[in-house]
């Protein structure tokens, strides 16, 4: 239950902060299906099976399409690992 509450708080924070902002990359690493991206920034597609680990200092926002343009369906907070649905995408600012 605590994890769900943490994710809900992160979702609310992401909604309040919005996705816009500076072009500064997150510090740290984003890992998607064993591929590591250092200091990521922008939109990334999630392939199959969709394992995502956020080792950055920013929220990672999940979308229901593969271009970061659909509905926001979740957030991966720093230090969290989730399994995302294939065909989704994620955005790091």
Secondary structure, DSSP 8 states (H G I E B T S, - for coil): -HHHHHHHHHHHHHHHH-S-S-S---SEEEEETTEEEET--EEEE--SS-EEEEEESS-EEEESSSSS-S-EEEEE-TT-EEE--TT-EEEE-
